[in-house]
Amino acid sequence: MSMMRLDKLLCDMGIASRSELRQIIKSGRVMVDGVPVTAPEKRIDSEKAHILLDGRELRYKKFRYYMMDKPEGVLSATEDPRQKTVLDLLEGDMRRMGLFPVGRLDKDTSGLLLLTNDGDFAHRVISPKSGIWKLYRAEVEGDLGQEDAEAFESGLVLGDGTQCLPAKLHILGPGTCLVRVTEGKYHQVKRMLASRGAPVLRLRRLAIGGLSVGGERGAGGFRELEEADISALFGQDALEHLV
Ligand code: URA
């Protein structure tokens, strides 16, 4: 049983702000288990209660998972006094769900970014111990070759002595490559490619595990993950042959 205040529960669901909800509840628009509840502080069982707002059923989901196609020029942060963050791209209700980005993409990197309010999930996706791939497409200055791919495979040592885990480099053509890593150190992909004399001009994350960017209505678009997406995310091995 997980008892919560009714106004807090509805707020966590992203229905409205806490103060708006107090008014909504007091005005008798909310029914819990068939009975109108007008006390915002009323504690109810978030897992079992049957809640109606204006006759419409509401379902409580403790954890939320979204994917976004992050555009360039936006910070992977929850707030910033001066610059636009990925949270600013979300619709009103979603800003109240306690979402945060799962790891970071640099301001000038675009592509797949996950957002959640589930810390364990975020840790599982980010932790190198989970071995979840992050796949990037990079446009670089300079040439890369087989030797560079082998160096990636053996685990690069960056300029400052940082040891990287084995990674994959797949050259697509002059100045374009795919990089697959299982860790997310600061500016990792840029530093890896720079260490091979190929500074990055443009970087886009195409996939995390078996989940690819796409279907979020273009740059800045987002959508809630479905169960199949989560399975794809952790079921990356099916895609081993691609990179
Ligand atoms: N590696 C980078 O260098 N930048 C990113 O945004 C992500 C991975």
Residues whose N, C-alpha, C, O or C-beta is under 5 A from the ligand:
A	BS01	URA	R104 L105 D106 T109 H187 Q188 V189 K190 R191
